[in-house]
Every structure is written in structure tokens, then in C-alpha cells.
Amino acid sequence: MKNTVLFVCLTCLVGFFVPGAGAQISDPPTWDWDISVEMRCGNEEPAYLFNIPDGSGSPLSHAQRADGSYIDCTVEVTIVNWDGVPLANFPAEDMWLESADGGMVPCTSGYIADSNTNDLGFTLFTGPFYAGGSNEAVMSLMLSGIAMGDQLPLFNNSADLNGDGVVNLIDVGIFSESFYGEYSHAADFFHDGALNLADVGRLASGSGAQCP
């Protein structure tokens, strides 16, 4: 699978010094970086992920396709400079995934990387994530608040339908409106294009869950 690489000028990201092996960011940065962002399942077809605010939802290795089948969509990130020198030890808390429509509502640190970049400038997003709400727009890797790399066709929903950080009777009411009314991606927790008992089971699995 061919990675699509975006050349990013990190002169926008001032004030950082990253210790450890590999390249470092000076203040201000003086060179550019190549950032590769890939889902293991590919960046071409959409994938769907079910979240619960307490992090007990689905990991990215157990994402779904539109037909309900499971697939590994772990997100892999690599950052090197134009000379191929990796950016090591870039902080995990400064890397997160964000939806373009703002519909996915993460808890604090709900969608950050698993770890700082290693000596090869590499890190992962594996989930499960701590989040509510849902998104119907693509997601992007954010570095210190700036969108980087490929846009990811990763669409989320959560038992916390209104994104207030807790799964309660309000969410049950919202779910019921869709279950007995018009189809909604936000309520299709077992993503198969229909609202049925599988979705009721996933809603029940998140009952009472809340952001840490």
C-alpha cells in the first residue's frame, strides 16, 4: 500500500524542544518534516468505530466496514525530516485525531497517540478511545493543534449520543427517536446500515459509563 506523504513546515510549531535520539525541534524550527498517516485498513474506504466515554468501546483493531465486517484500522504515524532523520520523542499528548465537523467529542486526552514517537519517529493510535458524540466528516492527525497528513475516513459514534461525557437516560431517549424513526449513523452502533437489537446491546454495554 502506497503511503501518501504530506510535506509540512513546522515553523508553525514554535516553542518545542524534543529530547532523545533522532532529530529535535529547535526554537524556532529550522527544517521541514515528512509526515505519513496511514490506517492499516487503508485510507480509501470508510471505517466505523464505536466509542464509550470510559474507554471500554472498540479498539481500532476491531473497527467495522459498512457491511458490519471487522477490520484492523490501527493508525500508524511516522515523522522524519527531508533527510530521513526521524523526529524522536514527540509528545503523545501533542498528537491527536480530530473530526472535521467537530461531532466526535473526546474526553480529556480521549484521542491522543498511544505513546511519544520512538527513535524511528513512529507511533500508533490503537484505541479504544474515550469519547462521545459522532462524526460524519473525515478525521485528521493534529500536531499541536494543526491538521497534518492524510485525511482519514474514520467515522465514530458513541453510546454517549449527546456528547456530554456520560451515558444516561438522555442518550436512551435520543436512541429511541432514531430506533423508531429515521435511520441515524449516530445510533448505528453495530455499523450495518440498520438499527436493530445489536445496537440496543451496544447501548446497554455503555450504560452509566462516563469520562474519567
Secondary structure, DSSP 8 states (H G I E B T S, - for coil): ----EEEEEGGGS-S----SSSB---SS--SEEEEEEEETT-SSS-EEEEE-TTS-S--GGGEE-TTS-EE---EEEEEEETTS-BBTT--GGGEEEEETTS-EEE-TTTTB-SSS--TTSEEEE-----EEE--SS-EEEEETTEEEEEEE-EEEEES-TT-SSB-SHHHHHHHHHHHTSS--GGG-SS-SSS-SHHHHHHHHHTTT-B--
